[in-house]
Amino acid sequence: MRVAVAAVATLLWCAFGLAFGSFSGLSSERLGWLWMALVYAAGLALAVLLARGGRAWFVGAVVAAVALGTLHWLVSPPTTDRIADAAADVETPAGFDEVSRDARGNTWCFKGCPQVEVTYVVPGSIEEAETAMAAALEDDGWSASGDNTWKHGIYQATMTQNTSLDEVGLSVSYSGRS
């Protein structure tokens, strides 16, 4: 009977952890895997206590909590801060002047998933600018995955010509999995 109660408590706590981590955005943060592992560990430790499990049960609960926390973090969309960090790692080509940086969206993907768009005034033609930015992305480990689209791990970058500027403009939109 105790094991059945512990199993039900575990399922309820995991459902709570999933809802809490997803709705709070905690699982999308840089250390989201760790915070979610702690949330799951609390519930799993309670279940082990209810089942009167021994040391091996506690070790198993910790391993399961870390695995659940990491899995939750891996499937959650990254925050705009994490996306901005990925964008900042790309070495901007010479002559590119950043004129705006817009972070929008939320980890719920309600009215748009997290995205960071960087707009540059660029020297020369738009074709030269796209070639230079493509080389910068590839130098940083991004790989082409379509027309003006690159991927790097969970991140994606898409280049478009920005016609709202008086000069030649290029916008690069960075996003994560959604």
Protein Blocks (a to p, Z undefined) as FASTA:
>chain_A
ZZmmmmmmmmmmmmmmmmmmmmnommmmmklmmmmmmmmmmmmmmmmmmnopafklmmmm
mmmmmmmmmmmmmmpccdfklmmmmmmmpccdehiacfbdcdedjfklpgiaaddddddd
dehjfklmmmmmmmmmmmnopacfbehiacehjbccdddddfkbmbdcddddddddZZ
